[in-house]
């Protein structure tokens, strides 16, 4: 199931139309449910696959830059840095995709009043 299908439900019985002629949906929930929704969006719609591709490309380039001398045999490889260099681009790409999906659906992730 796509993240968009889970994002919201109509405001009232008669779903309102937005300026583009589509349904205008709003999220009516607590902060906990919006974080749950963000987690669901992070594992849906191809987000993990795209994030993995970005992490492999960006992480490889960054590892070559940061640990080039280790790969050439001059120094030892720092395995923690190697793994983290792949994790950071994955997390950034996933965050960007989820925040875009939630902004598109107008779901706030801030603290509730």
N, CA, C and O of each residue as an XYZ file, in Angstrom:
452
protein
N       0.848     -1.179      0.000
C       0.000      0.000      0.000
C       0.886      1.232      0.000
O       1.896      1.272      0.702
N       0.522      2.221     -0.769
C       1.344      3.415     -0.845
C       1.145      4.285      0.387
O       0.131      4.204      1.081
N       2.138      5.111      0.632
C       2.079      6.020      1.768
C       0.976      7.037      1.574
O       0.324      7.421      2.545
N       0.742      7.491      0.336
C      -0.290      8.480      0.064
C      -1.671      7.974      0.446
O      -2.519      8.755      0.880
N      -1.905      6.681      0.291
C      -3.214      6.131      0.629
C      -3.444      6.147      2.135
O      -4.591      6.139      2.581
N      -2.378      6.171      2.922
C      -2.506      6.147      4.364
C      -2.443      7.541      4.983
O      -2.694      7.691      6.179
N      -2.117      8.550      4.204
C      -1.814      9.849      4.775
C      -2.995     10.558      5.410
O      -2.834     11.180      6.460
N      -4.143     10.490      4.828
C      -5.207     11.342      5.325
C      -6.569     10.774      4.980
O      -6.698      9.785      4.259
N      -7.566     11.429      5.514
C      -8.933     11.091      5.170
C      -9.684     12.392      4.948
O      -9.226     13.435      5.414
N     -10.830     12.378      4.247
C     -11.516     13.619      3.919
C     -11.891     14.423      5.158
O     -12.090     13.869      6.239
N     -11.985     15.731      4.980
C     -12.321     16.629      6.067
C     -13.733     16.361      6.570
O     -13.969     16.345      7.778
N     -14.648     16.157      5.676
C     -16.028     15.897      6.059
C     -16.627     14.866      5.115
O     -15.923     14.279      4.294
N     -17.936     14.651      5.238
C     -18.613     13.662      4.411
C     -18.456     13.995      2.922
O     -18.263     13.099      2.100
N     -18.538     15.275      2.584
C     -18.361     15.740      1.210
C     -16.901     16.169      1.082
O     -16.527     17.236      1.568
N     -16.089     15.367      0.448
C     -14.664     15.670      0.339
C     -14.471     16.974     -0.426
O     -15.033     17.164     -1.505
N     -13.681     17.855      0.140
C     -13.439     19.159     -0.473
C     -12.488     18.999     -1.664
O     -11.636     18.110     -1.669
N     -12.637     19.857     -2.659
C     -11.765     19.847     -3.822
C     -10.747     20.958     -3.698
O     -11.071     22.059     -3.252
N      -9.506     20.671     -4.094
C      -8.491     21.713     -4.085
C      -8.468     22.431     -5.428
O      -9.286     22.140     -6.300
N      -7.544     23.360     -5.599
C      -7.502     24.174     -6.818
C      -7.112     23.363     -8.056
O      -7.316     23.821     -9.180
N      -6.555     22.169     -7.864
C      -6.162     21.335     -8.988
C      -7.258     20.370     -9.403
O      -7.062     19.579    -10.325
N      -8.397     20.418     -8.749
C      -9.503     19.559     -9.110
C      -9.482     18.211     -8.415
O     -10.346     17.374     -8.674
N      -8.513     17.982     -7.535
C      -8.439     16.720     -6.805
C      -9.023     16.862     -5.415
O      -9.464     17.942     -5.021
N      -9.024     15.793     -4.695
C      -9.521     15.838     -3.326
C      -8.496     16.502     -2.429
O      -7.299     16.242     -2.546
N      -8.964     17.359     -1.534
C      -8.092     17.981     -0.530
C      -8.232     17.164      0.736
O      -9.326     17.019      1.281
N      -7.125     16.637      1.194
C      -7.139     15.785      2.363
C      -6.352     16.456      3.479
O      -5.370     17.151      3.215
N      -6.763     16.260      4.693
C      -6.023     16.760      5.839
C      -5.857     15.637      6.832
O      -6.706     14.752      6.935
N      -4.772     15.674      7.553
C      -4.483     14.653      8.539
C      -5.035     15.106      9.876
O      -4.705     16.193     10.350
N      -5.854     14.302     10.475
C      -6.446     14.631     11.765
C      -5.955     13.611     12.782
O      -6.617     12.600     13.016
N      -4.812     13.864     13.383
C      -4.272     12.898     14.321
C      -3.288     13.542     15.268
O      -2.995     14.734     15.171
N      -2.783     12.742     16.181
C      -1.839     13.233     17.173
C      -0.424     13.186     16.620
O      -0.187     12.680     15.523
N       0.513     13.722     17.396
C       1.912     13.714     16.984
C       2.439     12.288     16.888
O       3.234     11.981     16.000
N       2.001     11.407     17.799
C       2.460     10.017     17.748
C       2.040      9.342     16.460
O       2.831      8.617     15.856
N       0.818      9.565     16.031
C       0.369      8.925     14.808
C       1.064      9.528     13.587
O       1.251      8.828     12.592
N       1.449     10.788     13.632
C       2.163     11.364     12.498
C       3.586     10.805     12.422
O       4.114     10.634     11.323
N       4.212     10.518     13.552
C       5.524      9.869     13.528
C       5.397      8.440     13.028
O       6.258      7.954     12.296
N       4.322      7.768     13.423
C       4.076      6.419     12.919
C       3.897      6.462     11.399
O       4.410      5.603     10.681
N       3.177      7.454     10.929
C       2.969      7.628      9.497
C       4.290      7.905      8.781
O       4.525      7.400      7.683
N       5.144      8.703      9.403
C       6.453      8.987      8.808
C       7.270      7.704      8.672
O       7.951      7.496      7.668
N       7.198      6.860      9.673
C       7.913      5.577      9.602
C       7.335      4.687      8.508
O       8.079      3.990      7.818
N       6.022      4.706      8.346
C       5.391      3.921      7.287
C       5.805      4.451      5.911
O       6.046      3.676      4.985
N       5.882      5.765      5.790
C       6.313      6.354      4.514
C       7.765      6.004      4.212
O       8.138      5.866      3.047
N       8.593      5.858      5.255
C      10.010      5.558      5.066
C      10.232      4.165      4.497
O      11.282      3.895      3.914
N       9.252      3.275      4.660
C       9.421      1.913      4.151
C       8.469      1.605      3.003
O       8.279      0.441      2.651
N       7.872      2.637      2.416
C       6.930      2.408      1.326
C       7.350      3.166      0.068
O       8.247      4.008      0.102
N       6.689      2.852     -1.028
C       6.825      3.584     -2.292
C       8.246      3.625     -2.847
O       8.612      4.604     -3.496
N       9.041      2.615     -2.618
C      10.379      2.572     -3.188
C      11.398      3.447     -2.488
O      12.518      3.590     -2.978
N      11.041      4.037     -1.356
C      11.971      4.908     -0.638
C      13.222      4.146     -0.205
O      14.325      4.656     -0.399
N      13.102      2.943      0.376
C      14.330      2.236      0.784
C      15.259      1.915     -0.388
O      16.479      2.002     -0.249
N      14.700      1.547     -1.530
C      15.522      1.216     -2.688
C      16.273      2.450     -3.203
O      17.474      2.392     -3.467
N      15.543      3.570     -3.342
C      16.193      4.799     -3.803
C      17.259      5.254     -2.818
O      18.343      5.673     -3.222
N      16.956      5.173     -1.533
C      17.925      5.577     -0.511
C      19.155      4.687     -0.547
O      20.272      5.161     -0.342
N      18.957      3.395     -0.807
C      20.086      2.474     -0.898
C      20.979      2.823     -2.087
O      22.203      2.824     -1.960
N      20.380      3.118     -3.238
C      21.165      3.503     -4.414
C      21.984      4.762     -4.140
O      23.167      4.828     -4.475
N      21.348      5.755     -3.531
C      22.051      7.003     -3.216
C      23.174      6.733     -2.218
O      24.281      7.249     -2.372
N      22.890      5.919     -1.190
C      23.901      5.622     -0.178
C      25.093      4.879     -0.783
O      26.236      5.126     -0.396
N      24.839      3.977     -1.722
C      25.942      3.245     -2.343
C      26.829      4.171     -3.167
O      28.054      4.063     -3.121
N      26.221      5.072     -3.912
C      27.005      5.981     -4.749
C      27.730      7.024     -3.905
O      28.947      7.176     -4.009
N      26.984      7.739     -3.072
C      27.577      8.814     -2.263
C      28.542      8.234     -1.226
O      29.623      8.782     -1.011
N      28.158      7.135     -0.587
C      29.030      6.513      0.409
C      30.340      6.034     -0.177
O      31.391      6.170      0.450
N      30.288      5.473     -1.373
C      31.519      5.006     -2.026
C      32.442      6.179     -2.343
O      33.646      6.109     -2.097
N      31.881      7.249     -2.885
C      32.702      8.430     -3.196
C      33.314      9.006     -1.916
O      34.500      9.332     -1.883
N      32.500      9.128     -0.867
C      33.015      9.681      0.392
C      34.070      8.775      1.020
O      35.051      9.265      1.579
N      33.879      7.467      0.934
C      34.883      6.543      1.478
C      36.189      6.626      0.708
O      37.267      6.561      1.300
N      36.101      6.769     -0.603
C      37.328      6.914     -1.387
C      38.068      8.193     -1.016
O      39.298      8.218     -0.976
N      37.316      9.247     -0.748
C      37.944     10.514     -0.349
C      38.513     10.419      1.067
O      39.662     10.790      1.308
N      37.700      9.921      1.997
C      38.102      9.932      3.409
C      39.110      8.845      3.773
O      39.943      9.054      4.655
N      39.052      7.703      3.119
C      39.939      6.600      3.489
C      40.763      6.107      2.303
O      41.113      4.930      2.218
N      41.060      7.013      1.408
C      41.833      6.644      0.224
C      43.177      6.030      0.563
O      43.588      5.051     -0.060
N      43.868      6.598      1.551
C      45.168      6.039      1.929
C      45.030      4.647      2.539
O      45.938      3.828      2.399
N      43.930      4.365      3.203
C      43.699      3.023      3.751
C      43.451      2.027      2.623
O      43.900      0.884      2.694
N      42.747      2.450      1.594
C      42.489      1.560      0.465
C      43.754      1.310     -0.357
O      43.878      0.279     -1.017
N      44.683      2.252     -0.312
C      45.954      2.081     -1.018
C      46.960      1.276     -0.193
O      48.043      0.954     -0.683
N      46.616      0.952      1.035
C      47.487      0.143      1.877
C      48.424      0.935      2.753
O      49.261      0.350      3.439
N      48.310      2.253      2.750
C      49.194      3.098      3.548
C      48.760      3.107      5.019
O      49.607      3.159      5.911
N      47.476      3.058      5.271
C      46.940      3.072      6.634
C      45.934      1.936      6.774
O      45.614      1.246      5.806
N      45.446      1.758      7.992
C      44.443      0.703      8.208
C      43.040      1.270      7.992
O      42.801      2.464      8.171
N      42.126      0.395      7.606
C      40.734      0.812      7.356
C      40.009      0.955      8.693
O      40.070      0.067      9.544
N      39.337      2.063      8.862
C      38.495      2.275     10.037
C      37.094      1.782      9.672
O      36.359      2.470      8.963
N      36.727      0.605     10.149
C      35.484     -0.045      9.740
C      34.247      0.701     10.227
O      33.228      0.715      9.537
N      34.318      1.320     11.403
C      33.177      2.094     11.905
C      32.896      3.276     10.982
O      31.746      3.523     10.620
N      33.936      4.001     10.605
C      33.763      5.125      9.678
C      33.251      4.656      8.325
O      32.430      5.330      7.703
N      33.729      3.510      7.870
C      33.297      2.980      6.587
C      31.786      2.715      6.601
O      31.080      3.094      5.666
N      31.299      2.074      7.647
C      29.864      1.771      7.748
C      29.044      3.045      7.910
O      28.008      3.198      7.264
N      29.491      3.953      8.757
C      28.747      5.201      8.976
C      28.701      6.064      7.724
O      27.739      6.801      7.508
N      29.736      5.975      6.904
C      29.763      6.762      5.682
C      28.686      6.303      4.707
O      28.270      7.082      3.850
N      28.230      5.074      4.815
C      27.101      4.604      4.012
C      25.767      4.879      4.701
O      24.764      5.116      4.029
N      25.743      4.849      6.024
C      24.482      5.056      6.765
C      23.982      6.490      6.680
O      22.777      6.721      6.580
N      24.889      7.448      6.719
C      24.477      8.855      6.718
C      23.756      9.246      5.424
O      22.680      9.837      5.508
N      24.286      8.950      4.234
C      23.528      9.298      3.026
C      22.188      8.567      2.936
O      21.215      9.113      2.417
N      22.137      7.327      3.445
C      20.868      6.587      3.457
C      19.839      7.319      4.313
O      18.692      7.494      3.901
N      20.251      7.745      5.502
C      19.334      8.447      6.404
C      18.898      9.790      5.827
O      17.726     10.155      5.931
N      19.820     10.524      5.225
C      19.484     11.833      4.655
C      18.524     11.682      3.485
O      17.568     12.449      3.367
N      18.761     10.719      2.631
C      17.880     10.504      1.482
C      16.486     10.057      1.937
O      15.481     10.516      1.394
N      16.424      9.177      2.919
C      15.136      8.729      3.444
C      14.385      9.881      4.086
O      13.184     10.036      3.870
N      15.085     10.696      4.878
C      14.453     11.853      5.508
C      13.882     12.805      4.456
O      12.766     13.305      4.605
N      14.637     13.050      3.412
C      14.159     13.947      2.359
C      12.916     13.415      1.672
O      11.980     14.169      1.404
N      12.899     12.124      1.385
C      11.738     11.533      0.719
C      10.500     11.563      1.613
O       9.403     11.871      1.148
N      10.677     11.245      2.892
C       9.541     11.234      3.823
C       9.033     12.646      4.060
O       7.823     12.873      4.079
N       9.935     13.591      4.242
C       9.476     14.964      4.478
C       8.746     15.518      3.265
O       7.791     16.279      3.417
N       9.177     15.151      2.066
C       8.473     15.571      0.854
C       7.067     14.970      0.815
O       6.098     15.675      0.534
N       6.955     13.676      1.096
C       5.646     13.028      1.074
C       4.704     13.629      2.110
O       3.520     13.827      1.836
N       5.229     13.921      3.301
C       4.380     14.486      4.352
C       4.016     15.937      4.049
O       2.901     16.370      4.339
N       4.947     16.685      3.471
C       4.633     18.074      3.107
C       3.597     18.106      1.994
O       2.701     18.950      1.991
N       3.726     17.182      1.051
C       2.762     17.089     -0.035
C       1.361     16.813      0.517
O       0.368     17.288     -0.035
N       1.286     16.053      1.594
C      -0.001     15.730      2.211
C      -0.351     16.689      3.349
O      -1.395     16.544      3.984
N       0.515     17.664      3.606
C       0.310     18.666      4.653
C       0.143     18.033      6.027
O      -0.782     18.380      6.761
N       1.027     17.110      6.380
C       1.015     16.456      7.690
C       2.140     17.052      8.514
O       3.307     16.861      8.172
N       1.831     17.774      9.598
C       2.882     18.364     10.417
C       3.533     17.310     11.308
O       2.853     16.429     11.833
N       4.857     17.402     11.477
C       5.556     16.515     12.385
C       6.020     17.236     13.634
O       6.718     16.644     14.457
N       5.657     18.487     13.797
C       6.062     19.253     14.961
C       5.303     18.824     16.203
O       4.449     17.939     16.165
N       5.635     19.468     17.287
C       4.969     19.176     18.551
C       3.540     19.684     18.520
O       3.274     20.796     18.062
N       2.640     18.879     19.001
C       1.235     19.268     19.047
C       0.941     20.181     20.206
O       1.660     20.175     21.205
N      -0.102     20.962     20.085
C      -0.473     21.888     21.155
C      -1.378     21.231     22.143
O      -1.792     21.862     23.116
